Amino acid sequence: MGAGHSHVPGESSLGPSPRHLRVLMAALVGPLVLATLVGLFVLWPSGDLEITTPGADVERGTARVESIGPCARDADGCRAAVVELLSGPGAPGEDLAILPYGPGAPEVEAGDRIIVSHAASAPAGEQYAFQDFDRGRPLLTLTVLFAAGVLLLSRWRGIGSLVSLAFSLVLIAVFTLPAIMEGSSPLVVAVVTAAASMVVTLYLSHGFTVRTTVAMLGTLVSLVVIGGLGWAFTTVGHFTGLVDEGSQYISTIAAQVDLRGLLLAGLVIGALGVLDDVTVTQTWAVWELADVDPHATARSLFVRAMRIGRSHVASTVNTLVLAYVGATLPLMLVFSALELPFGVAVSQEVVAQEVVRGLVGGLGIVAAVPVTTAIAALVAGLLVRERSTATTGGSHRA
C-alpha cells in the first residue's frame, strides 16, 4: 500500500494531510487563536464592580414546604408555609415563608421544594417569602438523560462535545456576563466569546484535523457576516435594546451597559451553535464525496456538496426562524387580541428584534454553506490530487 493510503483517525481515507497544507491551516488559525487569547486577557472582568439597588441585599435559598396555613398578619387570603430551610440564610432550620395568594397565584403544596427570599429587615415570621419553585432536581435529571443520550450515540466524541458545552457555559458565566456588566462593548465581548467557544468546541468535538479547521474558518466568516448585518440593521431600525423588564432593569442599575450592543451580542452567540452544525456538516459532506471519488476535482466536489447544502439550509433556516417566532408567541397573542395590524405589530421593537435575529441568523447560514463548501472543496481537492499522485508513484515503483 502506498504512503498516501495510510489512515489517520478523524482524517478519513483521504489520508494524512500534507505538511504544507497543515502549515497553511496553522497560519490561518494561529492569528485567530492569538487574537482570541489577547481579547480574553484585555477584556477579562476585574471583579471590582459593585451594584447597589433596591433588593440587592435580599438573599435567596431553597426550602421544603412542611405545612400550609394562614398568615400571622390579618390579611384576607394570605397564606404562610412552615418550611424546612435547605440552603441559604438560616439553613438548616425551620421558619415561616409567606406564600403568594390571589388570582393566578401558583399552587404550593406540602412537600414542594421552593426557592425563598430572605429580607433580614422584615418582621419576625415575614422574613422569608416564596419566590419560585425549585426546579433543580428535574433539570438535573433532564441533564443526565441528555448527557447519556449524547454518549450513547456519539460515544467518545460525545465526551468532547459535552466538555465543550460545559466550557461554553462556564465561559459565558465567568467572562461574558461580568465583562458586559463592567461596561465592555457587548459585541466585542460576544465575538471573543464566540471565537473561544468555537475553537474549543470544534476541536474537542471533532478532533485536531484539517476538516475541523475548514469548518472553523467557514464559521468565522459567517459570524463576521452576522455581526455586520446585525449592526447595520439594528442601527437603521433605531433599536434601543429597551424591550423587556430585564433590559430596563439593567439600564437602571448598570447604565454603563450598551443595550443595543447587548442585542447584537445575543445575536452572535445565539447563531454560533447553528453555524457549527452547518459548517461541520458541509465539510464532512465534501470529505465523504472526495473519499468515494478518486478523480474528483474541487469544482465537482463543490457542485455536489452544494446540493446537500441547499437542503440543509432550507431546514435549518426554518428551524432558526421558528425558534425566534416561538419566543415572541405570547406577545403576538397580545397584539392579536388588541387587533393591531400585522405591520404595526411586527414593527414593535420586542418583536422586531426577534425578526432581525431570525433573518440575520438565516443570512449567516446562507453565507456559511457556499463559503464553507468552497474552502472544503479546495482543500479536499488538493488531498485527492495528493492521493492520486502517491498512488501513481507507488504503482510505478511497483
Secondary structure, 3 states (H helix, E strand, C coil): CCHHHCCECCCECCCCCCHHHHHHHHHHHHHHHHHHHHHHHHHCCCCCCCCCCCCCCCEEEEEEEEEEEECCCCCCCCEEEEEEECCCCCCCEEEEEEECCCCCCCCCCCCCEEEEEECCCCCCCCCEEEEEECCHHHHHHHHHHHHHHHHHHHCHHHHHHHHHHHHHHHHHHHHHHHHHHCCCCHHHHHHHHHHHHHHHHHHHHHCCCHHHHHHHHHHHHHHHHHHHHHHHHHHHCCCCCCCCHHHHHHHHHCCCCCHHHHHHHHHHHHHHHHHHHHHHHHHHHHHHHHHHCCCCCHHHHHHHHHHHHHHHHHHHHHHHHHHHHHHCHHHHHHHHHCCCCHHHHHHCHHHHHHHHHHHHHHHHHHHHHHHHHHHHHHHHHHHHHHHHHHHHHHHHHC
